[in-house]
Every structure is written in C-alpha cells, then in structure tokens.
C-alpha cells in the first residue's frame, strides 16, 4: 500500500472538537489526512472520524490499543465502523493479530506502534527491555510482516533499516517529524520531512510545526512541497 494516499498527515492535537474543526478549516485544501489522537478522542472527538470522512478526508485514529486479544479485536471492529483509514495498536504480537482479525473485511488499516519517538535506549532499559531501539523496532517489523497487518509507526531513525527488512510489504508512518530549525520539544528521535521520505517513509505525521504556525495552511503547504521534492 505504499504511496496510495496523501503522505502528509496533520495531527489535530486539540482539546475539543470545536478547536479541531477550526484547524481543519484554517488548513483548508493544504491537507486531506488528519490524525485524531488520545487527547481529542477522549475530549469528545470520536464523532469527528465520521464527520471528516464524510467530508472526503482521511482519518488516522491514533489510540494505540493494547489489551487482551478479545478486547482489542472487538474494539478494532467498532473502530472499523467509524470510517477511519488508519488505527494504531501497540506492536505486540497478540495485539497486532487481534486487531487484524477485528479489521477483517473492512477498509480499516492497522498500524503497529513500534517504539515511541520520545524513547531512547536508556528509556527502554529502564522499562525492562533487553533490546535497544533499533533492534526492538526491527523485531516488531518482522513480527508485523509475519502477522499480516498493514503498516508500522516508527521514527525516522529506523526507517532505512526497516524498509530494507520489509520492502514494500508494510506502510511506514513516521511521527516526530520536524522541519529544519524547528523546536524538537519532547521528541528524542526526529527527522526532517525530506530526509524521512528519502529514508523510506510513506506517510509523515506533523503536528506542532503546522498547527502552532502563524498560518497553518502555509506551513502545511511548505511541508507538502518538501515531501514532493524528496519523492
């Protein structure tokens, strides 16, 4: 499924649906793919999935599901009825397999979240993992390919190694993207839009550099242009 949809996904990091819709209006035709994350979803934003889909937008529902398989399977089946394009689950084998079953027969694509972009090797060690970031991401990539889900969420730092490992079998979605000179914030593993595309990303998730810009529409257009130039 590589490059069969818009590459830029704008993260609607907003507290309320009203604020999110204002951002969509400000961005206008500069983007057509939006991410609804936990803050917005739990602030009453789930109905926006259907509203945006009916308006011709793609929606990435970033809930990072992780629970017993039966719960994940049923939750994924419910999400599939909302009209989202992508849904994230944590990339544990049981969780990915359950989500795949839940999405079966629907257009919903399941993405496995490998290692959060705010983590580094020290954070993984503190959490009890015996692998560093790149080794763990590669392991999750092999598991995801074997299970048959649609793609992965990973930082730009691991893109080249994972693309070499999985080829075109998985869509690779990269958050933590920052234009050159932008503030990194709480991210530890970041990359510019052009570098991420050249490293093998299919879709880039960009939030603060767009929604906090003086003109979100112009910021989105600039990033989209950088993506196009790097393809």
KOLKELUM-536645 format. One record per residue (C-alpha): residue number from 1; residue in three letters; chain; x, y, z. Coordinates in Angstrom, 3 decimals, decimal comma. Each point is the difference from the previous one (the first is absolute). Layout:
! KOLKELUM-536645
+-----+------+------+----------+----------+----------+
| pos | code | unit |     east |    north |       up |
+-----+------+------+----------+----------+----------+
| NUM |  ALA |    A |        X |        Y |        Z |
...
+-----+------+------+----------+----------+----------+
! end
This chain:
! KOLKELUM-536645
+-----+------+------+----------+----------+----------+
| pos | code | unit |     east |    north |       up |
+-----+------+------+----------+----------+----------+
|   1 |  UNK |    A |    0,000 |    0,000 |    0,000 |
|   2 |  UNK |    A |    2,924 |    2,371 |   -0,441 |
|   3 |  UNK |    A |   -0,811 |    3,548 |   -1,110 |
|   4 |  UNK |    A |   -3,642 |   -0,665 |   -0,822 |
|   5 |  UNK |    A |   -1,208 |    2,858 |    2,223 |
|   6 |  UNK |    A |    1,175 |    3,479 |    0,997 |
|   7 |  UNK |    A |    3,387 |   -0,133 |    1,697 |
|   8 |  UNK |    A |   -0,588 |    2,906 |    2,418 |
|   9 |  UNK |    A |   -2,170 |   -0,772 |    3,023 |
|  10 |  UNK |    A |   -0,772 |    3,042 |    2,155 |
|  11 |  UNK |    A |   -0,317 |   -0,806 |    3,695 |
|  12 |  UNK |    A |   -3,064 |    1,714 |    1,444 |
|  13 |  UNK |    A |    1,542 |    0,434 |    3,435 |
|  14 |  UNK |    A |   -3,009 |    1,879 |    1,343 |
|  15 |  UNK |    A |   -1,978 |   -0,278 |    3,240 |
|  16 |  UNK |    A |   -3,479 |    0,280 |   -1,524 |
|  17 |  UNK |    A |   -1,792 |   -0,812 |   -3,270 |
|  18 |  UNK |    A |   -0,742 |    3,704 |   -0,491 |
|  19 |  UNK |    A |    3,704 |    0,844 |    0,110 |
|  20 |  UNK |    A |    0,834 |   -2,919 |   -2,308 |
|  21 |  UNK |    A |   -2,573 |    1,074 |   -2,594 |
|  22 |  UNK |    A |    1,363 |    3,538 |    0,126 |
|  23 |  UNK |    A |    3,445 |   -1,387 |   -0,860 |
|  24 |  UNK |    A |   -1,394 |   -2,056 |   -2,880 |
|  25 |  UNK |    A |   -1,689 |    3,130 |   -1,355 |
|  26 |  UNK |    A |    3,195 |    2,037 |    0,347 |
|  27 |  UNK |    A |    2,047 |   -2,644 |   -1,818 |
|  28 |  UNK |    A |   -2,574 |   -0,285 |   -2,772 |
|  29 |  UNK |    A |    1,157 |   -1,759 |   -3,157 |
|  30 |  UNK |    A |    3,643 |   -0,146 |    1,152 |
|  31 |  UNK |    A |   -0,642 |   -3,417 |    1,630 |
|  32 |  UNK |    A |   -2,572 |   -2,766 |   -0,217 |
|  33 |  UNK |    A |    1,256 |   -2,499 |    2,598 |
|  34 |  UNK |    A |   -0,410 |    0,664 |    3,733 |
|  35 |  UNK |    A |    1,008 |   -1,788 |    3,176 |
|  36 |  UNK |    A |   -2,340 |   -0,196 |    2,979 |
|  37 |  UNK |    A |    1,993 |   -0,961 |    3,067 |
|  38 |  UNK |    A |   -0,880 |   -0,813 |    3,579 |
|  39 |  UNK |    A |   -0,433 |    3,578 |    1,216 |
|  40 |  UNK |    A |   -2,601 |    0,822 |   -2,639 |
|  41 |  UNK |    A |   -1,633 |   -3,442 |   -0,020 |
|  42 |  UNK |    A |   -0,557 |    0,088 |    3,754 |
|  43 |  UNK |    A |   -1,144 |    3,617 |   -0,221 |
|  44 |  UNK |    A |   -3,027 |   -0,934 |   -2,082 |
|  45 |  UNK |    A |    1,768 |   -0,302 |   -3,331 |
|  46 |  UNK |    A |   -0,932 |   -3,510 |   -1,105 |
|  47 |  UNK |    A |   -3,057 |    1,206 |   -1,976 |
|  48 |  UNK |    A |    2,427 |    2,137 |   -2,025 |
|  49 |  UNK |    A |    1,242 |   -3,186 |   -1,676 |
|  50 |  UNK |    A |   -3,253 |   -0,396 |   -1,887 |
|  51 |  UNK |    A |   -0,455 |    3,734 |   -0,532 |
|  52 |  UNK |    A |    3,420 |    0,405 |   -1,582 |
|  53 |  UNK |    A |   -0,369 |   -3,190 |   -2,044 |
|  54 |  UNK |    A |   -3,334 |    1,220 |   -1,396 |
|  55 |  UNK |    A |    1,748 |    3,239 |   -0,959 |
|  56 |  UNK |    A |    2,464 |   -1,991 |   -2,112 |
|  57 |  UNK |    A |    2,860 |   -0,025 |    2,492 |
|  58 |  UNK |    A |    2,115 |   -2,947 |    1,117 |
|  59 |  UNK |    A |    0,174 |   -0,589 |    3,756 |
|  60 |  UNK |    A |    2,814 |   -1,604 |    1,982 |
|  61 |  UNK |    A |   -1,436 |   -1,042 |    3,383 |
|  62 |  UNK |    A |    2,997 |   -0,202 |    2,299 |
|  63 |  UNK |    A |   -1,301 |   -1,908 |    3,042 |
|  64 |  UNK |    A |    2,932 |   -2,397 |    0,475 |
|  65 |  UNK |    A |   -2,234 |   -2,872 |    1,104 |
|  66 |  UNK |    A |    1,529 |   -2,654 |    2,236 |
|  67 |  UNK |    A |   -2,036 |   -2,446 |    2,076 |
|  68 |  UNK |    A |   -0,980 |   -3,650 |    0,033 |
|  69 |  UNK |    A |   -0,604 |   -1,284 |   -3,544 |
|  70 |  UNK |    A |   -3,790 |   -0,253 |    0,287 |
|  71 |  UNK |    A |   -0,281 |    3,620 |    1,097 |
|  72 |  UNK |    A |    2,343 |    1,274 |   -2,723 |
|  73 |  UNK |    A |   -1,825 |   -1,979 |   -2,691 |
|  74 |  UNK |    A |   -3,425 |    1,354 |    0,998 |
|  75 |  UNK |    A |    1,271 |    3,561 |    0,440 |
|  76 |  UNK |    A |    1,614 |   -0,110 |   -3,448 |
|  77 |  UNK |    A |   -3,239 |   -1,269 |   -1,548 |
|  78 |  UNK |    A |   -1,810 |    2,962 |    1,554 |
|  79 |  UNK |    A |    2,620 |    2,436 |   -1,306 |
|  80 |  UNK |    A |   -0,395 |   -1,491 |   -3,474 |
|  81 |  UNK |    A |   -3,615 |    1,142 |    0,024 |
|  82 |  UNK |    A |    0,977 |    3,607 |    0,713 |
|  83 |  UNK |    A |    1,592 |    0,569 |   -3,408 |
|  84 |  UNK |    A |    3,653 |    0,442 |    0,986 |
|  85 |  UNK |    A |    2,754 |   -0,791 |   -2,496 |
|  86 |  UNK |    A |    2,690 |   -0,948 |    2,555 |
|  87 |  UNK |    A |   -0,131 |   -1,285 |    3,575 |
|  88 |  UNK |    A |    3,028 |   -0,468 |    2,241 |
|  89 |  UNK |    A |    0,611 |   -2,840 |    2,429 |
|  90 |  UNK |    A |    3,125 |   -0,735 |    1,977 |
|  91 |  UNK |    A |    2,204 |   -2,371 |   -1,998 |
|  92 |  UNK |    A |   -0,197 |   -3,000 |    2,308 |
|  93 |  UNK |    A |   -0,686 |   -3,200 |   -1,972 |
|  94 |  UNK |    A |   -3,258 |   -0,958 |    1,760 |
|  95 |  UNK |    A |   -1,300 |    3,555 |   -0,315 |
|  96 |  UNK |    A |    0,865 |    0,326 |   -3,687 |
|  97 |  UNK |    A |   -1,580 |   -3,359 |   -0,816 |
|  98 |  UNK |    A |   -3,184 |    0,876 |    1,898 |
|  99 |  UNK |    A |   -0,298 |    3,367 |   -1,749 |
| 100 |  UNK |    A |    0,480 |   -1,663 |   -3,375 |
| 101 |  UNK |    A |   -2,926 |   -2,297 |    0,763 |
| 102 |  UNK |    A |   -2,119 |    2,924 |    1,128 |
| 103 |  UNK |    A |    0,667 |    1,954 |   -3,197 |
| 104 |  UNK |    A |   -0,608 |   -2,964 |   -2,311 |
| 105 |  UNK |    A |   -2,421 |    0,756 |   -2,807 |
| 106 |  UNK |    A |    0,210 |    3,769 |    0,479 |
| 107 |  UNK |    A |    2,110 |    2,734 |   -1,626 |
| 108 |  UNK |    A |    1,629 |    0,822 |    3,357 |
| 109 |  UNK |    A |    3,798 |   -0,331 |    0,006 |
| 110 |  UNK |    A |    1,747 |   -1,076 |    3,209 |
| 111 |  UNK |    A |    3,344 |    1,560 |    0,917 |
| 112 |  UNK |    A |    2,270 |   -1,351 |    2,722 |
| 113 |  UNK |    A |    1,740 |    2,588 |    2,184 |
| 114 |  UNK |    A |    3,568 |   -1,247 |    0,435 |
| 115 |  UNK |    A |    1,876 |    2,262 |    2,451 |
| 116 |  UNK |    A |   -1,299 |    3,428 |    0,968 |
| 117 |  UNK |    A |    2,033 |    2,860 |   -1,471 |
| 118 |  UNK |    A |    0,470 |    1,454 |    3,498 |
| 119 |  UNK |    A |    1,967 |   -3,136 |    1,044 |
| 120 |  UNK |    A |    3,676 |   -0,782 |   -0,411 |
| 121 |  UNK |    A |    2,125 |   -3,000 |    0,970 |
| 122 |  UNK |    A |    0,215 |    1,152 |    3,624 |
| 123 |  UNK |    A |   -3,778 |    0,261 |    0,247 |
| 124 |  UNK |    A |   -0,407 |   -3,543 |   -1,329 |
| 125 |  UNK |    A |    2,540 |   -1,318 |    2,494 |
| 126 |  UNK |    A |   -1,837 |    1,769 |    2,825 |
| 127 |  UNK |    A |   -3,231 |   -1,677 |   -1,159 |
| 128 |  UNK |    A |    1,657 |   -3,425 |    0,141 |
| 129 |  UNK |    A |    0,698 |   -0,655 |   -3,684 |
| 130 |  UNK |    A |    3,191 |   -1,834 |   -0,910 |
| 131 |  UNK |    A |    0,150 |    1,488 |   -3,510 |
| 132 |  UNK |    A |    0,891 |    3,484 |   -1,160 |
| 133 |  UNK |    A |   -2,334 |    2,078 |   -2,136 |
| 134 |  UNK |    A |    1,100 |   -1,121 |   -3,465 |
| 135 |  UNK |    A |    0,190 |   -3,689 |    0,908 |
| 136 |  UNK |    A |   -3,458 |    0,095 |    1,597 |
| 137 |  UNK |    A |   -1,529 |    1,883 |   -2,932 |
| 138 |  UNK |    A |    1,431 |   -2,541 |   -2,450 |
| 139 |  UNK |    A |   -1,371 |   -2,841 |    2,091 |
| 140 |  UNK |    A |   -3,463 |    1,607 |    0,014 |
| 141 |  UNK |    A |    0,261 |    0,527 |   -3,767 |
| 142 |  UNK |    A |    0,689 |   -3,694 |   -0,614 |
| 143 |  UNK |    A |   -2,876 |   -0,963 |    2,285 |
| 144 |  UNK |    A |   -2,378 |    2,455 |   -1,691 |
| 145 |  UNK |    A |    0,877 |   -1,309 |   -3,453 |
| 146 |  UNK |    A |   -0,529 |   -3,586 |    1,145 |
| 147 |  UNK |    A |   -3,361 |    0,798 |    1,578 |
| 148 |  UNK |    A |   -1,147 |    1,903 |   -3,066 |
| 149 |  UNK |    A |   -1,007 |    3,395 |    1,327 |
| 150 |  UNK |    A |    0,195 |    2,983 |   -2,305 |
| 151 |  UNK |    A |    2,804 |    2,147 |    1,329 |
| 152 |  UNK |    A |    2,133 |    1,393 |    2,791 |
| 153 |  UNK |    A |    0,500 |    3,241 |    1,856 |
| 154 |  UNK |    A |    3,699 |    0,683 |    0,554 |
| 155 |  UNK |    A |    2,431 |    2,878 |    0,240 |
| 156 |  UNK |    A |    2,068 |    1,223 |   -2,907 |
| 157 |  UNK |    A |    3,130 |   -1,436 |    1,603 |
| 158 |  UNK |    A |   -1,135 |   -3,589 |   -0,674 |
| 159 |  UNK |    A |   -1,605 |    0,533 |   -3,411 |
| 160 |  UNK |    A |    2,858 |   -1,112 |   -2,247 |
| 161 |  UNK |    A |    0,689 |   -3,197 |    1,944 |
| 162 |  UNK |    A |   -3,681 |   -0,950 |    0,170 |
| 163 |  UNK |    A |   -0,640 |    0,783 |   -3,667 |
| 164 |  UNK |    A |    2,922 |   -2,240 |   -0,927 |
| 165 |  UNK |    A |   -1,419 |   -2,723 |    2,249 |
| 166 |  UNK |    A |   -3,659 |    0,063 |   -1,143 |
| 167 |  UNK |    A |    0,196 |    1,471 |   -3,503 |
| 168 |  UNK |    A |   -3,419 |    1,220 |   -1,121 |
| 169 |  UNK |    A |   -1,894 |   -2,481 |    2,182 |
| 170 |  UNK |    A |   -0,849 |    2,636 |    2,620 |
| 171 |  UNK |    A |   -0,958 |    3,666 |   -0,096 |
| 172 |  UNK |    A |    2,374 |    2,012 |    2,173 |
| 173 |  UNK |    A |   -1,442 |    2,964 |    1,865 |
| 174 |  UNK |    A |    2,381 |    2,395 |    1,720 |
| 175 |  UNK |    A |   -0,853 |    2,469 |    2,778 |
| 176 |  UNK |    A |    2,503 |    2,250 |    1,743 |
| 177 |  UNK |    A |    0,579 |    1,844 |   -3,279 |
| 178 |  UNK |    A |    1,414 |    3,498 |    0,332 |
| 179 |  UNK |    A |    0,969 |    2,468 |   -2,750 |
| 180 |  UNK |    A |    3,604 |    1,176 |    0,187 |
| 181 |  UNK |    A |    0,428 |    2,464 |    2,858 |
| 182 |  UNK |    A |   -3,301 |   -0,856 |    1,716 |
| 183 |  UNK |    A |   -0,253 |   -0,689 |    3,723 |
| 184 |  UNK |    A |    0,410 |   -3,689 |    0,877 |
| 185 |  UNK |    A |   -2,163 |    0,170 |    3,136 |
| 186 |  UNK |    A |   -0,411 |   -3,332 |    1,794 |
| 187 |  UNK |    A |    1,194 |   -2,072 |   -2,963 |
| 188 |  UNK |    A |    3,361 |   -1,792 |    0,131 |
| 189 |  UNK |    A |    0,158 |   -1,665 |   -3,440 |
| 190 |  UNK |    A |   -0,929 |    2,563 |   -2,655 |
| 191 |  UNK |    A |    0,623 |    0,582 |   -3,714 |
| 192 |  UNK |    A |   -0,852 |    2,659 |   -2,585 |
| 193 |  UNK |    A |   -2,857 |   -0,723 |   -2,453 |
| 194 |  UNK |    A |    2,281 |   -0,342 |   -3,020 |
| 195 |  UNK |    A |    2,444 |   -2,285 |    1,775 |
| 196 |  UNK |    A |   -2,835 |   -2,219 |    1,256 |
| 197 |  UNK |    A |   -1,453 |   -0,451 |   -3,494 |
| 198 |  UNK |    A |    3,425 |   -0,766 |   -1,450 |
| 199 |  UNK |    A |    0,567 |   -2,567 |    2,770 |
| 200 |  UNK |    A |   -3,163 |   -1,879 |   -0,992 |
| 201 |  UNK |    A |   -3,003 |    1,527 |    1,780 |
| 202 |  UNK |    A |   -3,405 |   -0,201 |   -1,659 |
| 203 |  UNK |    A |   -1,831 |    2,419 |    2,281 |
| 204 |  UNK |    A |    1,248 |    2,730 |    2,334 |
| 205 |  UNK |    A |   -1,899 |    1,111 |    3,096 |
| 206 |  UNK |    A |    0,571 |    3,672 |    0,791 |
| 207 |  UNK |    A |   -1,713 |    1,874 |    2,809 |
| 208 |  UNK |    A |    1,502 |    2,988 |    1,777 |
| 209 |  UNK |    A |    2,026 |    1,406 |   -2,939 |
| 210 |  UNK |    A |   -3,312 |    0,367 |   -1,871 |
| 211 |  UNK |    A |   -2,720 |    0,664 |    2,548 |
| 212 |  UNK |    A |    2,106 |    2,443 |    2,052 |
| 213 |  UNK |    A |    1,200 |    1,919 |   -3,075 |
| 214 |  UNK |    A |   -1,245 |    3,547 |   -0,695 |
| 215 |  UNK |    A |   -1,607 |   -1,451 |   -3,146 |
| 216 |  UNK |    A |   -0,720 |   -3,747 |    0,323 |
| 217 |  UNK |    A |   -0,983 |   -0,110 |   -3,673 |
| 218 |  UNK |    A |    3,312 |    1,408 |   -1,200 |
| 219 |  UNK |    A |    1,951 |   -2,209 |    2,409 |
| 220 |  UNK |    A |   -1,805 |   -3,086 |   -1,337 |
| 221 |  UNK |    A |    0,645 |    1,078 |   -3,579 |
| 222 |  UNK |    A |    3,697 |    0,482 |    0,693 |
| 223 |  UNK |    A |    0,356 |   -3,468 |    1,505 |
| 224 |  UNK |    A |   -2,017 |   -1,560 |   -2,835 |
| 225 |  UNK |    A |    2,325 |    1,693 |   -2,485 |
| 226 |  UNK |    A |    3,054 |   -1,366 |    1,806 |
| 227 |  UNK |    A |   -1,539 |   -3,477 |   -0,105 |
| 228 |  UNK |    A |   -0,724 |    0,281 |   -3,714 |
| 229 |  UNK |    A |    3,535 |    1,172 |   -0,739 |
| 230 |  UNK |    A |    1,464 |   -2,959 |    1,896 |
| 231 |  UNK |    A |   -2,035 |   -2,703 |   -1,752 |
+-----+------+------+----------+----------+----------+
! end
